[in-house]
Amino acid sequence: MTAKPEVIYVGDPMCSWCWGIAPTVHHIAARDDVEFRTVVGGLRPGPSAEALDDRMRRFLAHHWEKVAEVSGQPFDETFLDREGWVYDTELPAIAVTTMRYLAEPETVGFFTHLQRSFYADGVDITDPARYPELIDGFVVDENTFMDEMRSDDARTRAWQDFAEARELGVAGFPTLLLRVDGMTQVLSRGFASQDYFDNQLAHWVEGRQPDSAGPGECGIDGIC
């Protein structure tokens, strides 16, 4: 290999299985033997947004319970009691790509902070008024971030991420890809354990044979 392998994480801050795999994503991003890059895939942005009606509530409650069972991650299901809310993932995606643009090393931490705020704390991350609070503690200037997030360029960056996800062949989230010497392969589609990823990366980074075991419990946006 002529360069470090690159792990490409394609997910969405409002994807429940992406929240389920968040601790493992942080573990991988912290490795010093791989490069790590986050691409926001676009779960239900803009024209694909869905109203939180009774059908949607049942759908989300079922999958949140499944993710919590498999991953142990916390969920605040009282959020599902909201009336008149729309599941639109565009603004959180814009926020992530804005953070990446202004302070790239903060991207993974901010991505997870949005997830925790939404899933565990019941914060409406589709509300732009919440972002001064949400970026508190990150190495960005509040006014600069908010101005940039509202810009046409910020929206363009987010939609470029959505397009890149499609170009990479990603049809669901989370998906983790590995790029080695210009060749890209799938590490995992859906939920997989930290041990699974360590095992797979040991094969590519250290030249060891991976175990035969698969990734285990699957889930692409709650679909197995």
Secondary structure, 3 states (H helix, E strand, C coil): CCCCCEEEEEECCCCHHHHHCHHHHHHHHCCCCCEEEEEECCCCCHHHCEECCHHHHHHHHHHHHHHHHHHCCCCCHHHHHCCCCEECCHHHHHHHHHHHHHCHHHHHHHHHHHHHHHHHCCCCCCCHHHHHHHCCCCCCCHHHHHHHHCCHHHHHHHHHHHHHHHHCCCCCCCEEEEEECCEEEEEEECCCCHHHHHHHHHHHHHCCCCCCCCCCCCCECCEC
